Amino acid sequence: MMKRVAVKLQNYLKKGMVRAYSMTEILIVLCIIGIILLMVLPNQTAVISQAKSIEAQAMLNQVYGLEKSQFYRFSKYSNNLEEIGFEQEVTVDEGGQAVYKVEIVEASNDSFVARATAVSDLDGDGAFNTWEINDKKILTEVTKE
């Protein structure tokens, strides 16, 4: 078998021609691949922004737990993230990996509202994705991406 393949290869080399694809065929295939990618990428941006919003939801759930702990200890909610023990991760615009910035919008003796706002426009439409959570653990998307 190997000898037969070697003989065929020698015959091709003697003729000076080796079967291959032309440059035109390769360019057509690359164009088709590019068109397919352009069709698929817009669908993927929604998946990417949805995956990144999970970060905001997780951080807000953590703030909720810390605020509830604060309430059980001192019978009031705090408006200071450091006071409840929440450490904001370094955001993307500051050289870190966090996509959302967390803040406590309002806090009183019996309620609080915390907000996570995207630091970059994930889909390029000019609106920054925003999530909020309150003392009843109602998590809502205020500004959709």
VMD Tcl script that builds the backbone (N, CA, C; Angstrom):
set m [mol new atoms 435]
animate dup $m
set s [atomselect $m all]
$s set {name element resname resid chain x y z} {
  {N N MET 1 A 0.827 -1.192 0.000}
  {CA C MET 1 A 0.000 0.000 0.000}
  {C C MET 1 A 0.870 1.254 0.000}
  {N N MET 2 A 1.841 1.297 0.923}
  {CA C MET 2 A 2.724 2.462 0.998}
  {C C MET 2 A 3.533 2.611 -0.284}
  {N N LYS 3 A 3.916 1.461 -0.868}
  {CA C LYS 3 A 4.712 1.509 -2.095}
  {C C LYS 3 A 3.884 2.090 -3.233}
  {N N ARG 4 A 2.581 1.718 -3.278}
  {CA C ARG 4 A 1.704 2.210 -4.326}
  {C C ARG 4 A 1.516 3.729 -4.211}
  {N N VAL 5 A 1.373 4.243 -2.966}
  {CA C VAL 5 A 1.223 5.676 -2.746}
  {C C VAL 5 A 2.486 6.409 -3.163}
  {N N ALA 6 A 3.629 5.842 -2.832}
  {CA C ALA 6 A 4.902 6.459 -3.201}
  {C C ALA 6 A 5.057 6.521 -4.708}
  {N N VAL 7 A 4.628 5.468 -5.404}
  {CA C VAL 7 A 4.735 5.448 -6.869}
  {C C VAL 7 A 3.828 6.517 -7.475}
  {N N LYS 8 A 2.601 6.656 -6.960}
  {CA C LYS 8 A 1.697 7.687 -7.469}
  {C C LYS 8 A 2.255 9.080 -7.241}
  {N N LEU 9 A 2.854 9.268 -6.065}
  {CA C LEU 9 A 3.440 10.567 -5.758}
  {C C LEU 9 A 4.586 10.876 -6.708}
  {N N GLN 10 A 5.405 9.886 -7.012}
  {CA C GLN 10 A 6.517 10.092 -7.956}
  {C C GLN 10 A 5.992 10.425 -9.347}
  {N N ASN 11 A 4.885 9.785 -9.752}
  {CA C ASN 11 A 4.305 10.070 -11.062}
  {C C ASN 11 A 3.803 11.518 -11.133}
  {N N TYR 12 A 3.154 11.995 -10.037}
  {CA C TYR 12 A 2.699 13.386 -10.012}
  {C C TYR 12 A 3.878 14.346 -10.090}
  {N N LEU 13 A 4.926 14.041 -9.338}
  {CA C LEU 13 A 6.084 14.927 -9.329}
  {C C LEU 13 A 6.799 14.931 -10.672}
  {N N LYS 14 A 6.805 13.799 -11.371}
  {CA C LYS 14 A 7.437 13.741 -12.694}
  {C C LYS 14 A 6.683 14.606 -13.686}
  {N N LYS 15 A 5.366 14.632 -13.576}
  {CA C LYS 15 A 4.557 15.447 -14.478}
  {C C LYS 15 A 4.690 16.931 -14.158}
  {N N GLY 16 A 5.144 17.258 -12.930}
  {CA C GLY 16 A 5.299 18.658 -12.549}
  {C C GLY 16 A 4.015 19.299 -12.054}
  {N N MET 17 A 2.972 18.505 -11.910}
  {CA C MET 17 A 1.696 19.036 -11.457}
  {C C MET 17 A 1.247 18.260 -10.220}
  {N N VAL 18 A 0.849 18.994 -9.231}
  {CA C VAL 18 A 0.278 18.397 -8.024}
  {C C VAL 18 A -1.130 18.951 -7.889}
  {N N ARG 19 A -2.107 18.068 -7.576}
  {CA C ARG 19 A -3.486 18.534 -7.434}
  {C C ARG 19 A -3.584 19.451 -6.217}
  {N N ALA 20 A -4.168 20.592 -6.422}
  {CA C ALA 20 A -4.335 21.547 -5.331}
  {C C ALA 20 A -5.509 22.457 -5.676}
  {N N TYR 21 A -5.903 23.276 -4.696}
  {CA C TYR 21 A -6.974 24.243 -4.907}
  {C C TYR 21 A -6.390 25.519 -5.486}
  {N N SER 22 A -7.151 26.151 -6.345}
  {CA C SER 22 A -6.691 27.414 -6.913}
  {C C SER 22 A -6.935 28.537 -5.902}
  {N N MET 23 A -6.297 29.647 -6.135}
  {CA C MET 23 A -6.448 30.814 -5.260}
  {C C MET 23 A -7.900 31.302 -5.264}
  {N N THR 24 A -8.557 31.233 -6.396}
  {CA C THR 24 A -9.947 31.657 -6.504}
  {C C THR 24 A -10.855 30.789 -5.633}
  {N N GLU 25 A -10.633 29.487 -5.647}
  {CA C GLU 25 A -11.448 28.588 -4.828}
  {C C GLU 25 A -11.249 28.875 -3.336}
  {N N ILE 26 A -10.031 29.131 -2.937}
  {CA C ILE 26 A -9.737 29.430 -1.536}
  {C C ILE 26 A -10.404 30.735 -1.125}
  {N N LEU 27 A -10.346 31.759 -1.979}
  {CA C LEU 27 A -10.978 33.045 -1.675}
  {C C LEU 27 A -12.496 32.920 -1.560}
  {N N ILE 28 A -13.102 32.104 -2.413}
  {CA C ILE 28 A -14.557 31.910 -2.348}
  {C C ILE 28 A -14.943 31.257 -1.016}
  {N N VAL 29 A -14.184 30.245 -0.605}
  {CA C VAL 29 A -14.459 29.578 0.671}
  {C C VAL 29 A -14.301 30.556 1.834}
  {N N LEU 30 A -13.256 31.392 1.814}
  {CA C LEU 30 A -13.058 32.377 2.871}
  {C C LEU 30 A -14.195 33.402 2.915}
  {N N CYS 31 A -14.686 33.815 1.754}
  {CA C CYS 31 A -15.813 34.750 1.717}
  {C C CYS 31 A -17.068 34.114 2.303}
  {N N ILE 32 A -17.304 32.861 1.988}
  {CA C ILE 32 A -18.477 32.173 2.539}
  {C C ILE 32 A -18.370 32.072 4.053}
  {N N ILE 33 A -17.185 31.740 4.564}
  {CA C ILE 33 A -16.972 31.667 6.012}
  {C C ILE 33 A -17.207 33.033 6.656}
  {N N GLY 34 A -16.730 34.099 6.020}
  {CA C GLY 34 A -16.938 35.453 6.535}
  {C C GLY 34 A -18.411 35.826 6.594}
  {N N ILE 35 A -19.159 35.479 5.577}
  {CA C ILE 35 A -20.596 35.781 5.551}
  {C C ILE 35 A -21.317 35.026 6.667}
  {N N ILE 36 A -20.951 33.778 6.858}
  {CA C ILE 36 A -21.566 32.987 7.931}
  {C C ILE 36 A -21.252 33.598 9.293}
  {N N LEU 37 A -20.011 34.039 9.492}
  {CA C LEU 37 A -19.644 34.678 10.761}
  {C C LEU 37 A -20.433 35.959 10.991}
  {N N LEU 38 A -20.624 36.751 9.948}
  {CA C LEU 38 A -21.393 37.987 10.089}
  {C C LEU 38 A -22.847 37.708 10.434}
  {N N MET 39 A -23.365 36.577 9.986}
  {CA C MET 39 A -24.738 36.219 10.315}
  {C C MET 39 A -24.862 35.716 11.748}
  {N N VAL 40 A -23.822 35.075 12.269}
  {CA C VAL 40 A -23.876 34.466 13.593}
  {C C VAL 40 A -23.531 35.462 14.694}
  {N N LEU 41 A -22.592 36.374 14.479}
  {CA C LEU 41 A -22.127 37.277 15.533}
  {C C LEU 41 A -23.210 38.149 16.157}
  {N N PRO 42 A -24.119 38.763 15.421}
  {CA C PRO 42 A -25.159 39.558 16.086}
  {C C PRO 42 A -25.998 38.724 17.057}
  {N N ASN 43 A -26.215 37.474 16.760}
  {CA C ASN 43 A -26.962 36.608 17.668}
  {C C ASN 43 A -26.169 36.311 18.925}
  {N N GLN 44 A -24.861 36.319 18.835}
  {CA C GLN 44 A -24.021 36.001 19.980}
  {C C GLN 44 A -23.897 37.170 20.955}
  {N N THR 45 A -24.077 38.413 20.506}
  {CA C THR 45 A -23.947 39.546 21.415}
  {C C THR 45 A -25.024 39.511 22.499}
  {N N ALA 46 A -26.212 39.028 22.165}
  {CA C ALA 46 A -27.266 38.914 23.171}
  {C C ALA 46 A -26.881 37.879 24.225}
  {N N VAL 47 A -26.280 36.801 23.796}
  {CA C VAL 47 A -25.856 35.754 24.724}
  {C C VAL 47 A -24.738 36.270 25.625}
  {N N ILE 48 A -23.823 37.028 25.054}
  {CA C ILE 48 A -22.708 37.576 25.833}
  {C C ILE 48 A -23.212 38.566 26.873}
  {N N SER 49 A -24.100 39.474 26.485}
  {CA C SER 49 A -24.613 40.457 27.453}
  {C C SER 49 A -25.453 39.773 28.531}
  {N N GLN 50 A -26.168 38.725 28.159}
  {CA C GLN 50 A -26.944 37.978 29.151}
  {C C GLN 50 A -26.012 37.283 30.147}
  {N N ALA 51 A -24.910 36.742 29.663}
  {CA C ALA 51 A -23.951 36.091 30.555}
  {C C ALA 51 A -23.292 37.105 31.482}
  {N N LYS 52 A -23.000 38.284 30.962}
  {CA C LYS 52 A -22.383 39.316 31.800}
  {C C LYS 52 A -23.354 39.861 32.836}
  {N N SER 53 A -24.650 39.868 32.523}
  {CA C SER 53 A -25.619 40.358 33.499}
  {C C SER 53 A -25.727 39.429 34.703}
  {N N ILE 54 A -25.300 38.196 34.551}
  {CA C ILE 54 A -25.278 37.268 35.687}
  {C C ILE 54 A -24.322 37.785 36.758}
  {N N GLU 55 A -23.258 38.466 36.337}
  {CA C GLU 55 A -22.324 39.085 37.293}
  {C C GLU 55 A -23.058 40.114 38.154}
  {N N ALA 56 A -23.876 40.958 37.524}
  {CA C ALA 56 A -24.618 41.981 38.268}
  {C C ALA 56 A -25.591 41.331 39.244}
  {N N GLN 57 A -26.285 40.302 38.799}
  {CA C GLN 57 A -27.243 39.627 39.657}
  {C C GLN 57 A -26.549 38.986 40.864}
  {N N ALA 58 A -25.394 38.373 40.626}
  {CA C ALA 58 A -24.660 37.733 41.723}
  {C C ALA 58 A -24.176 38.765 42.743}
  {N N MET 59 A -23.647 39.893 42.249}
  {CA C MET 59 A -23.166 40.927 43.165}
  {C C MET 59 A -24.325 41.524 43.969}
  {N N LEU 60 A -25.457 41.751 43.325}
  {CA C LEU 60 A -26.604 42.323 44.036}
  {C C LEU 60 A -27.165 41.334 45.064}
  {N N ASN 61 A -27.153 40.054 44.746}
  {CA C ASN 61 A -27.579 39.055 45.731}
  {C C ASN 61 A -26.639 39.037 46.928}
  {N N GLN 62 A -25.346 39.263 46.680}
  {CA C GLN 62 A -24.387 39.347 47.783}
  {C C GLN 62 A -24.675 40.586 48.642}
  {N N VAL 63 A -24.936 41.719 48.004}
  {CA C VAL 63 A -25.275 42.939 48.742}
  {C C VAL 63 A -26.553 42.717 49.554}
  {N N TYR 64 A -27.525 42.031 48.964}
  {CA C TYR 64 A -28.765 41.739 49.684}
  {C C TYR 64 A -28.472 40.955 50.967}
  {N N GLY 65 A -27.663 39.920 50.870}
  {CA C GLY 65 A -27.322 39.119 52.047}
  {C C GLY 65 A -26.597 39.935 53.104}
  {N N LEU 66 A -25.669 40.785 52.658}
  {CA C LEU 66 A -24.933 41.627 53.606}
  {C C LEU 66 A -25.839 42.668 54.260}
  {N N GLU 67 A -26.765 43.233 53.489}
  {CA C GLU 67 A -27.705 44.208 54.042}
  {C C GLU 67 A -28.650 43.543 55.055}
  {N N LYS 68 A -29.098 42.331 54.756}
  {CA C LYS 68 A -29.962 41.625 55.701}
  {C C LYS 68 A -29.210 41.335 57.001}
  {N N SER 69 A -27.957 40.955 56.874}
  {CA C SER 69 A -27.131 40.720 58.051}
  {C C SER 69 A -26.984 42.009 58.864}
  {N N GLN 70 A -26.760 43.120 58.169}
  {CA C GLN 70 A -26.657 44.442 58.806}
  {C C GLN 70 A -27.969 44.770 59.538}
  {N N PHE 71 A -29.084 44.476 58.894}
  {CA C PHE 71 A -30.393 44.762 59.492}
  {C C PHE 71 A -30.616 43.932 60.757}
  {N N TYR 72 A -30.248 42.662 60.721}
  {CA C TYR 72 A -30.444 41.798 61.893}
  {C C TYR 72 A -29.547 42.209 63.060}
  {N N ARG 73 A -28.376 42.756 62.743}
  {CA C ARG 73 A -27.470 43.192 63.819}
  {C C ARG 73 A -27.856 44.541 64.405}
  {N N PHE 74 A -28.201 45.509 63.527}
  {CA C PHE 74 A -28.388 46.888 63.985}
  {C C PHE 74 A -29.805 47.435 63.784}
  {N N SER 75 A -30.724 46.623 63.298}
  {CA C SER 75 A -32.124 47.011 63.057}
  {C C SER 75 A -32.257 48.174 62.079}
  {N N LYS 76 A -31.329 48.266 61.154}
  {CA C LYS 76 A -31.427 49.260 60.077}
  {C C LYS 76 A -30.503 48.824 58.938}
  {N N TYR 77 A -30.830 49.323 57.754}
  {CA C TYR 77 A -29.994 49.045 56.579}
  {C C TYR 77 A -28.940 50.131 56.454}
  {N N SER 78 A -27.847 49.803 55.798}
  {CA C SER 78 A -26.751 50.763 55.638}
  {C C SER 78 A -26.709 51.279 54.201}
  {N N ASN 79 A -26.248 52.503 54.035}
  {CA C ASN 79 A -26.063 53.054 52.692}
  {C C ASN 79 A -24.585 53.082 52.303}
  {N N ASN 80 A -23.762 52.331 53.037}
  {CA C ASN 80 A -22.326 52.301 52.791}
  {C C ASN 80 A -21.897 50.857 52.521}
  {N N LEU 81 A -21.351 50.620 51.327}
  {CA C LEU 81 A -20.926 49.268 50.960}
  {C C LEU 81 A -19.811 48.755 51.868}
  {N N GLU 82 A -18.898 49.618 52.250}
  {CA C GLU 82 A -17.788 49.200 53.109}
  {C C GLU 82 A -18.284 48.812 54.497}
  {N N GLU 83 A -19.291 49.505 54.979}
  {CA C GLU 83 A -19.835 49.232 56.309}
  {C C GLU 83 A -20.459 47.831 56.388}
  {N N ILE 84 A -21.084 47.397 55.301}
  {CA C ILE 84 A -21.695 46.066 55.318}
  {C C ILE 84 A -20.691 44.971 54.931}
  {N N GLY 85 A -19.518 45.366 54.451}
  {CA C GLY 85 A -18.476 44.394 54.127}
  {C C GLY 85 A -18.399 43.994 52.670}
  {N N PHE 86 A -18.996 44.780 51.788}
  {CA C PHE 86 A -18.940 44.480 50.355}
  {C C PHE 86 A -17.731 45.157 49.738}
  {N N GLU 87 A -16.916 44.386 49.033}
  {CA C GLU 87 A -15.760 44.944 48.331}
  {C C GLU 87 A -16.037 44.938 46.840}
  {N N GLN 88 A -16.090 46.126 46.260}
  {CA C GLN 88 A -16.301 46.257 44.821}
  {C C GLN 88 A -15.050 45.796 44.093}
  {N N GLU 89 A -15.221 44.864 43.163}
  {CA C GLU 89 A -14.090 44.429 42.352}
  {C C GLU 89 A -13.679 45.565 41.420}
  {N N VAL 90 A -12.435 45.546 41.012}
  {CA C VAL 90 A -11.928 46.571 40.097}
  {C C VAL 90 A -12.626 46.386 38.750}
  {N N THR 91 A -13.171 47.483 38.226}
  {CA C THR 91 A -13.939 47.414 36.986}
  {C C THR 91 A -13.035 47.397 35.757}
  {N N VAL 92 A -13.640 47.090 34.629}
  {CA C VAL 92 A -12.919 46.987 33.360}
  {C C VAL 92 A -12.260 48.306 33.000}
  {N N ASP 93 A -12.955 49.426 33.216}
  {CA C ASP 93 A -12.391 50.727 32.866}
  {C C ASP 93 A -11.250 51.139 33.797}
  {N N GLU 94 A -11.088 50.429 34.918}
  {CA C GLU 94 A -9.982 50.699 35.834}
  {C C GLU 94 A -8.879 49.644 35.723}
  {N N GLY 95 A -9.007 48.749 34.745}
  {CA C GLY 95 A -7.990 47.719 34.530}
  {C C GLY 95 A -8.316 46.381 35.171}
  {N N GLY 96 A -9.513 46.226 35.703}
  {CA C GLY 96 A -9.910 44.966 36.333}
  {C C GLY 96 A -10.772 44.130 35.414}
  {N N GLN 97 A -11.579 43.260 36.027}
  {CA C GLN 97 A -12.417 42.363 35.236}
  {C C GLN 97 A -13.913 42.563 35.456}
  {N N ALA 98 A -14.300 43.330 36.470}
  {CA C ALA 98 A -15.727 43.526 36.756}
  {C C ALA 98 A -16.362 44.428 35.695}
  {N N VAL 99 A -17.539 44.038 35.237}
  {CA C VAL 99 A -18.244 44.797 34.203}
  {C C VAL 99 A -19.246 45.768 34.826}
  {N N TYR 100 A -19.636 45.521 36.072}
  {CA C TYR 100 A -20.655 46.335 36.737}
  {C C TYR 100 A -20.105 47.036 37.975}
  {N N LYS 101 A -20.610 48.233 38.209}
  {CA C LYS 101 A -20.295 49.016 39.407}
  {C C LYS 101 A -21.525 48.989 40.304}
  {N N VAL 102 A -21.320 48.631 41.580}
  {CA C VAL 102 A -22.424 48.484 42.517}
  {C C VAL 102 A -22.478 49.704 43.431}
  {N N GLU 103 A -23.704 50.159 43.731}
  {CA C GLU 103 A -23.908 51.265 44.664}
  {C C GLU 103 A -25.229 51.056 45.398}
  {N N ILE 104 A -25.320 51.627 46.573}
  {CA C ILE 104 A -26.579 51.599 47.316}
  {C C ILE 104 A -27.267 52.929 47.054}
  {N N VAL 105 A -28.409 52.866 46.410}
  {CA C VAL 105 A -29.133 54.068 46.005}
  {C C VAL 105 A -29.799 54.726 47.201}
  {N N GLU 106 A -30.485 53.922 48.005}
  {CA C GLU 106 A -31.137 54.473 49.196}
  {C C GLU 106 A -31.191 53.398 50.271}
  {N N ALA 107 A -31.115 53.837 51.505}
  {CA C ALA 107 A -31.206 52.928 52.647}
  {C C ALA 107 A -31.824 53.671 53.818}
  {N N SER 108 A -32.724 52.987 54.506}
  {CA C SER 108 A -33.365 53.567 55.693}
  {C C SER 108 A -33.463 52.477 56.751}
  {N N ASN 109 A -34.232 52.739 57.780}
  {CA C ASN 109 A -34.395 51.748 58.846}
  {C C ASN 109 A -35.123 50.498 58.370}
  {N N ASP 110 A -36.005 50.643 57.382}
  {CA C ASP 110 A -36.817 49.500 56.990}
  {C C ASP 110 A -36.727 49.105 55.517}
  {N N SER 111 A -35.894 49.751 54.721}
  {CA C SER 111 A -35.770 49.366 53.313}
  {C C SER 111 A -34.433 49.833 52.736}
  {N N PHE 112 A -34.089 49.228 51.598}
  {CA C PHE 112 A -32.911 49.664 50.851}
  {C C PHE 112 A -33.096 49.302 49.382}
  {N N VAL 113 A -32.346 49.989 48.532}
  {CA C VAL 113 A -32.290 49.684 47.103}
  {C C VAL 113 A -30.825 49.778 46.694}
  {N N ALA 114 A -30.330 48.709 46.082}
  {CA C ALA 114 A -28.956 48.694 45.566}
  {C C ALA 114 A -29.018 48.567 44.054}
  {N N ARG 115 A -28.027 49.150 43.375}
  {CA C ARG 115 A -28.016 49.181 41.913}
  {C C ARG 115 A -26.654 48.747 41.383}
  {N N ALA 116 A -26.683 47.976 40.313}
  {CA C ALA 116 A -25.469 47.601 39.583}
  {C C ALA 116 A -25.603 48.146 38.163}
  {N N THR 117 A -24.649 48.985 37.770}
  {CA C THR 117 A -24.682 49.618 36.452}
  {C C THR 117 A -23.449 49.195 35.672}
  {N N ALA 118 A -23.649 48.821 34.414}
  {CA C ALA 118 A -22.529 48.427 33.560}
  {C C ALA 118 A -21.627 49.631 33.325}
  {N N VAL 119 A -20.321 49.402 33.349}
  {CA C VAL 119 A -19.374 50.499 33.126}
  {C C VAL 119 A -19.063 50.674 31.644}
  {N N SER 120 A -19.490 49.719 30.826}
  {CA C SER 120 A -19.298 49.849 29.379}
  {C C SER 120 A -20.596 49.450 28.682}
  {N N ASP 121 A -20.794 50.011 27.507}
  {CA C ASP 121 A -21.981 49.709 26.723}
  {C C ASP 121 A -21.753 48.374 26.027}
  {N N LEU 122 A -22.438 47.335 26.474}
  {CA C LEU 122 A -22.163 45.984 26.004}
  {C C LEU 122 A -22.582 45.749 24.560}
  {N N ASP 123 A -23.650 46.391 24.105}
  {CA C ASP 123 A -24.091 46.163 22.730}
  {C C ASP 123 A -23.981 47.400 21.838}
  {N N GLY 124 A -23.409 48.483 22.342}
  {CA C GLY 124 A -23.148 49.663 21.526}
  {C C GLY 124 A -24.360 50.511 21.201}
  {N N ASP 125 A -25.445 50.399 21.980}
  {CA C ASP 125 A -26.643 51.182 21.679}
  {C C ASP 125 A -26.744 52.477 22.484}
  {N N GLY 126 A -25.750 52.760 23.342}
  {CA C GLY 126 A -25.744 53.987 24.126}
  {C C GLY 126 A -26.386 53.861 25.495}
  {N N ALA 127 A -27.047 52.739 25.769}
  {CA C ALA 127 A -27.683 52.510 27.073}
  {C C ALA 127 A -26.846 51.520 27.876}
  {N N PHE 128 A -26.627 51.860 29.147}
  {CA C PHE 128 A -25.838 50.994 30.024}
  {C C PHE 128 A -26.782 50.104 30.832}
  {N N ASN 129 A -26.556 48.815 30.777}
  {CA C ASN 129 A -27.386 47.840 31.476}
  {C C ASN 129 A -27.382 48.121 32.976}
  {N N THR 130 A -28.572 48.143 33.598}
  {CA C THR 130 A -28.702 48.451 35.023}
  {C C THR 130 A -29.653 47.452 35.686}
  {N N TRP 131 A -29.224 46.952 36.837}
  {CA C TRP 131 A -30.024 46.042 37.654}
  {C C TRP 131 A -30.192 46.635 39.042}
  {N N GLU 132 A -31.339 46.350 39.683}
  {CA C GLU 132 A -31.590 46.807 41.056}
  {C C GLU 132 A -32.155 45.664 41.884}
  {N N ILE 133 A -31.853 45.715 43.184}
  {CA C ILE 133 A -32.431 44.774 44.141}
  {C C ILE 133 A -32.886 45.578 45.359}
  {N N ASN 134 A -33.983 45.126 45.999}
  {CA C ASN 134 A -34.469 45.844 47.178}
  {C C ASN 134 A -34.488 44.918 48.390}
  {N N ASP 135 A -35.016 45.428 49.491}
  {CA C ASP 135 A -35.019 44.674 50.747}
  {C C ASP 135 A -35.933 43.452 50.708}
  {N N LYS 136 A -36.806 43.360 49.704}
  {CA C LYS 136 A -37.681 42.198 49.556}
  {C C LYS 136 A -37.077 41.173 48.587}
  {N N LYS 137 A -35.844 41.403 48.189}
  {CA C LYS 137 A -35.074 40.560 47.261}
  {C C LYS 137 A -35.713 40.502 45.873}
  {N N ILE 138 A -36.335 41.604 45.483}
  {CA C ILE 138 A -36.893 41.702 44.139}
  {C C ILE 138 A -35.804 42.261 43.238}
  {N N LEU 139 A -35.359 41.427 42.326}
  {CA C LEU 139 A -34.272 41.773 41.404}
  {C C LEU 139 A -34.890 42.153 40.066}
  {N N THR 140 A -34.643 43.393 39.610}
  {CA C THR 140 A -35.232 43.863 38.368}
  {C C THR 140 A -34.165 44.468 37.464}
  {N N GLU 141 A -34.388 44.299 36.170}
  {CA C GLU 141 A -33.520 44.921 35.176}
  {C C GLU 141 A -34.145 46.258 34.806}
  {N N VAL 142 A -33.518 47.340 35.268}
  {CA C VAL 142 A -34.072 48.685 35.062}
  {C C VAL 142 A -33.836 49.148 33.628}
  {N N THR 143 A -32.593 49.018 33.161}
  {CA C THR 143 A -32.256 49.379 31.784}
  {C C THR 143 A -31.764 48.141 31.081}
  {N N LYS 144 A -32.516 47.711 30.071}
  {CA C LYS 144 A -32.165 46.488 29.358}
  {C C LYS 144 A -31.058 46.740 28.363}
  {N N GLU 145 A -30.262 45.726 28.160}
  {CA C GLU 145 A -29.125 45.818 27.230}
  {C C GLU 145 A -29.593 45.421 25.866}
}
mol reanalyze $m
mol bondsrecalc $m
mol representation Tube
mol addrep $m
